[in-house]
C-alpha cells in the first residue's frame, strides 16, 4: 500500500485521488506527501517469524536477520528467496542483511 501511495502522484508532481481496499484496512483520498526523488524509499523488514518472512518476500527491498550459525543463515536465505516467486518477484528483488 505504501508503494501505491507514493505512485499516486502525477508525473507533474501533484497528488491525485487514491483508493485502496485491503484485507486489513481501507484508505481513500489524496496522499499529501510528495513522491521522493528516487521514486520509492527503501522498504526494510526485520524479523524471523513466518509472518515476517512472508511480509519481506511480498514487499520488502531489504530483510534484516540475525542467524546464529552459517547453517541458519543459509536456511533463512533459501527460505526467503524461495517465497519471492509466489509474489511475482525475482530473487534479486530482495536483499538480505545480517
C-alpha positions in Angstrom: 0.0 0.0 0.0 2.9 2.4 0.7 4.2 2.0 -2.8 0.7 2.6 -4.2 0.6 5.9 -2.1 4.0 7.0 -3.5 2.9 6.2 -7.0 -0.4 8.1 -6.7 1.4 11.4 -7.6 1.2 12.6 -11.2 4.3 12.9 -13.3 4.0 16.7 -13.0 4.3 16.3 -9.2 0.8 16.8 -8.0 -1.4 14.4 -5.9 -4.3 12.6 -7.4 -7.1 10.6 -5.8 -6.1 7.3 -4.3 -8.1 4.3 -3.0 -7.0 1.0 -1.5 -9.3 -1.7 -0.2 -7.4 -4.5 1.5 -7.8 -7.3 3.9 -6.7 -5.3 6.9 -7.8 -1.7 6.1 -9.3 0.6 3.5 -8.0 4.1 2.6 -9.1 6.7 0.2 -8.2 10.4 -0.5 -5.1 12.2 -1.6 -1.6 11.5 -0.3 -0.2 14.8 0.7 3.5 13.8 1.0 5.3 14.3 -2.3 6.9 11.3 -4.0 10.6 11.1 -3.2 13.1 11.9 -6.0 14.3 8.3 -6.2 10.7 7.0 -6.7 10.4 4.9 -3.6 12.1 4.9 -0.2 13.8 1.6 0.6 11.4 -0.7 2.4 13.1 -2.7 5.2 11.6 -5.7 7.0 13.1 -7.2 10.1 12.3 -10.4 11.8 12.5 -14.2 11.5 8.9 -15.4 12.1 6.8 -17.0 9.4 4.7 -13.8 9.1 7.8 -11.5 8.9 9.5 -13.7 6.3 6.3 -13.7 4.2 6.0 -10.0 4.5 9.6 -9.5 3.4 9.1 -11.7 0.4 5.9 -9.9 -0.6 7.0 -6.3 -0.3 10.4 -5.5 1.2 13.5 -4.3 -0.6 15.7 -5.5 2.3 15.2 -8.0 5.1 17.3 -8.0 8.3 18.1 -11.2 10.1 20.3 -12.4 12.9 21.2 -16.1 12.3 23.2 -17.9 14.9 25.1 -20.1 12.6 26.1 -20.3 8.9 23.6 -23.1 8.5 20.9 -20.9 9.9 21.9 -18.1 7.5 21.8 -20.5 4.6 18.4 -21.8 5.6 17.0 -18.3 6.0 18.3 -17.3 2.6 16.9 -20.3 0.8 13.5 -19.9 2.6 13.0 -16.2 2.0 14.3 -16.3 -1.6 12.1 -19.3 -2.3 9.0 -17.3 -1.3 9.6 -14.5 -3.7 8.2 -16.2 -6.9 4.7 -16.6 -5.4 4.6 -12.8 -5.1 5.7 -12.2 -8.7 9.2 -11.2 -7.6 12.7 -12.3 -8.7 15.5 -13.3 -6.3 17.3 -10.1 -7.0 14.4 -8.0 -5.8 15.2 -8.7 -2.1 18.5 -8.1 -0.3 19.3 -10.0 2.9 21.4 -8.3 5.6 22.6 -9.7 8.8 
